[in-house]
Amino acid sequence: MTSEPTITDASAPAEQPLRSRFLDAGMRVLARDGYVGFKQATVCAETGLTTGAFYHSFRNWKEFEQALIGHWRDEATDRIVARLDTEPPSAERIAALIEVALSLPHRAEAAIRAWAAVDERVAGALTEVDAVRRGAVARYIGELGVDQTHAGHLAGMSMLLLIGHETAGTPIADLEWSMRHVIETDPPIQAAFAALDQTPE
């Protein structure tokens, strides 16, 4: 008896070219049309492929939805965190973290947040993604030598800025200014940066 794919499972078949085309198209449709416009016909039209090609790649629409959420988590969170985890604590890693936050698929994520309001599985996946992101931010700040409680508060603030930007659709320049302002005006972080600069190579 085979098990149903989990919603966070991108799985090896998702790397197959045809499946990847549909998954990438799904993200573009979410970004452009929102969750209300997220339909099979629209996704197929976005790829230029037929519904036959769709069913060759996915058993049904539900499997596609599950694969899409897994694909989003892998591309927009798991791989990014895995890469940043390999970098040493530094001002450069924090700067890279801000650049990552600014380059996320914000419009598609806004649609996913709306989707999560009506789909428990998507809501569960979204909760996990937000927790992973918040945990990574807190960890990277804490590894600078900042108190863990303070690092957690800063991570929470960062997530509020990101989610607020996505749900309100504010200009990306506002998000960038806010995130940089948090870092540049926080005494513990600035003290940690100064201490790192004074550490012998």
C-alpha positions as CSV (number, residue, x, y, z in Angstrom):
1,M,0.0,0.0,0.0
2,T,1.5,3.3,-1.1
3,S,1.3,6.4,1.1
4,E,0.1,9.8,0.0
5,P,2.9,12.4,-0.6
6,T,3.3,14.8,2.3
7,I,2.8,18.5,1.6
8,T,6.4,19.4,2.4
9,D,7.8,16.6,0.3
10,A,9.4,18.0,-2.9
11,S,10.6,14.5,-3.8
12,A,12.9,13.4,-6.5
13,P,10.3,13.4,-9.3
14,A,9.8,17.1,-8.7
15,E,13.2,17.6,-10.3
16,Q,12.1,16.0,-13.6
17,P,12.0,18.8,-16.3
18,L,8.3,18.5,-17.0
19,R,7.2,18.5,-13.4
20,S,9.5,21.4,-12.8
21,R,7.9,23.4,-15.6
22,F,4.5,23.0,-14.0
23,L,5.8,23.8,-10.5
24,D,7.6,27.0,-11.7
25,A,4.4,28.0,-13.6
26,G,2.3,27.4,-10.5
27,M,4.5,29.9,-8.6
28,R,4.2,32.4,-11.3
29,V,0.4,32.0,-11.4
30,L,0.2,32.5,-7.6
31,A,2.3,35.6,-7.9
32,R,0.3,37.1,-10.7
33,D,-3.3,36.0,-10.1
34,G,-3.3,35.2,-6.4
35,Y,-4.9,32.2,-4.8
36,V,-8.3,33.0,-6.4
37,G,-6.8,32.6,-9.8
38,F,-4.8,29.5,-9.0
39,K,-6.5,27.0,-11.4
40,Q,-5.3,24.0,-13.4
41,A,-6.2,25.6,-16.7
42,T,-4.3,28.7,-15.9
43,V,-1.2,26.7,-14.8
44,C,-1.3,24.7,-18.0
45,A,-1.7,27.8,-20.1
46,E,1.3,29.4,-18.3
47,T,3.5,26.4,-19.3
48,G,2.1,26.2,-22.8
49,L,1.5,22.5,-22.2
50,T,-1.7,20.4,-22.3
51,T,-3.7,18.9,-19.5
52,G,-2.5,15.6,-20.8
53,A,1.1,16.6,-20.0
54,F,-0.1,17.7,-16.6
55,Y,-1.6,14.3,-15.8
56,H,1.5,12.7,-17.1
57,S,3.4,14.6,-14.4
58,F,0.9,14.5,-11.5
59,R,-1.9,12.0,-10.7
60,N,-4.3,14.8,-9.8
61,W,-4.6,18.5,-8.8
62,K,-4.2,17.7,-5.2
63,E,-0.8,16.0,-5.8
64,F,0.3,19.0,-7.7
65,E,-0.7,21.3,-4.8
66,Q,1.3,19.2,-2.4
67,A,4.3,19.1,-4.7
68,L,4.1,22.9,-5.3
69,I,4.2,23.7,-1.5
70,G,7.1,21.3,-1.1
71,H,8.9,22.9,-4.0
72,W,8.3,26.4,-2.6
73,R,9.6,25.3,0.8
74,D,12.7,23.7,-0.7
75,E,13.6,26.6,-2.9
76,A,12.6,29.6,-0.7
77,T,13.7,28.2,2.7
78,D,15.4,24.9,3.1
79,R,18.2,25.3,0.5
80,I,18.8,28.9,1.6
81,V,19.1,28.0,5.3
82,A,21.4,25.1,4.4
83,R,23.7,27.4,2.4
84,L,23.8,30.1,5.1
85,D,24.4,27.5,7.8
86,T,27.8,26.9,6.1
87,E,28.9,30.5,6.5
88,P,30.7,31.7,9.7
89,P,29.1,34.3,12.0
90,S,29.7,37.7,10.5
91,A,28.2,41.0,9.4
92,E,28.4,39.6,5.9
93,R,26.1,36.7,6.7
94,I,23.6,39.0,8.3
95,A,23.7,41.2,5.1
96,A,23.2,38.1,3.0
97,L,20.2,37.2,5.2
98,I,18.7,40.5,4.4
99,E,19.3,40.1,0.7
100,V,17.6,36.7,0.9
101,A,14.6,38.2,2.6
102,L,14.3,40.9,-0.1
103,S,14.6,38.4,-2.9
104,L,11.9,35.9,-1.7
105,P,8.8,35.4,-4.0
106,H,6.8,37.8,-2.0
107,R,3.7,38.0,-4.2
108,A,3.5,34.2,-4.5
109,E,4.0,33.9,-0.7
110,A,1.1,36.4,-0.1
111,A,-1.1,34.0,-2.2
112,I,0.2,31.0,-0.2
113,R,-0.7,32.9,3.1
114,A,-4.2,33.5,1.7
115,W,-4.4,29.8,0.7
116,A,-3.4,28.7,4.1
117,A,-6.5,30.4,5.6
118,V,-8.7,27.8,3.8
119,D,-6.4,24.7,3.7
120,E,-5.1,23.1,6.9
121,R,-2.3,21.3,5.2
122,V,-1.0,24.5,3.6
123,A,-1.4,26.3,6.9
124,G,0.7,23.6,8.6
125,A,3.4,23.9,5.9
126,L,3.4,27.6,6.2
127,T,3.7,27.5,10.0
128,E,6.8,25.2,9.6
129,V,8.4,27.5,7.0
130,D,7.9,30.6,9.2
131,A,9.3,28.7,12.2
132,V,12.4,27.5,10.3
133,R,13.0,31.1,9.0
134,R,12.5,32.6,12.5
135,G,14.8,30.0,14.0
136,A,17.5,30.6,11.4
137,V,17.5,34.3,12.0
138,A,17.6,33.9,15.8
139,R,20.4,31.4,15.4
140,Y,22.5,33.6,13.1
141,I,22.1,36.6,15.4
142,G,22.9,34.5,18.5
143,E,26.0,33.1,16.9
144,L,27.3,36.7,16.7
145,G,27.4,36.6,20.5
146,V,24.1,38.4,21.0
147,D,22.0,37.2,24.0
148,Q,19.6,34.5,22.8
149,T,16.5,36.1,24.2
150,H,17.3,39.4,22.4
151,A,18.2,37.4,19.2
152,G,14.7,35.8,19.4
153,H,13.0,39.1,19.7
154,L,14.9,40.5,16.7
155,A,14.0,37.3,14.7
156,G,10.3,37.9,15.7
157,M,10.5,41.5,14.6
158,S,12.1,40.4,11.3
159,M,9.3,38.0,10.6
160,L,6.7,40.6,11.4
161,L,8.3,42.9,8.8
162,L,8.4,40.2,6.2
163,I,4.9,38.9,6.7
164,G,3.5,42.4,7.0
165,H,5.2,43.3,3.7
166,E,3.8,40.3,2.0
167,T,0.2,40.6,3.2
168,A,0.0,44.4,2.8
169,G,1.9,44.6,-0.5
170,T,4.1,47.5,0.7
171,P,7.0,48.7,-1.5
172,I,10.1,46.5,-1.3
173,A,12.1,49.6,-0.5
174,D,10.2,50.0,2.7
175,L,11.0,46.4,3.7
176,E,14.7,46.9,2.9
177,W,14.9,50.2,4.9
178,S,13.1,48.6,7.9
179,M,15.3,45.5,8.0
180,R,18.5,47.5,7.6
181,H,17.4,50.0,10.2
182,V,16.8,47.2,12.7
183,I,20.3,45.9,12.3
184,E,22.1,49.3,12.1
185,T,20.4,50.7,15.2
186,D,20.5,47.7,17.5
187,P,23.3,48.2,20.1
188,P,23.9,44.5,20.8
189,I,24.3,43.6,17.2
190,Q,26.6,46.6,16.5
191,A,28.7,45.6,19.5
192,A,28.9,42.1,18.2
193,F,30.0,43.3,14.8
194,A,32.7,45.5,16.5
195,A,33.9,42.6,18.5
196,L,34.2,40.4,15.4
197,D,36.2,43.1,13.7
198,Q,38.7,43.0,16.6
199,T,39.0,39.2,16.6
200,P,42.4,38.1,15.2
201,E,42.3,36.0,12.0
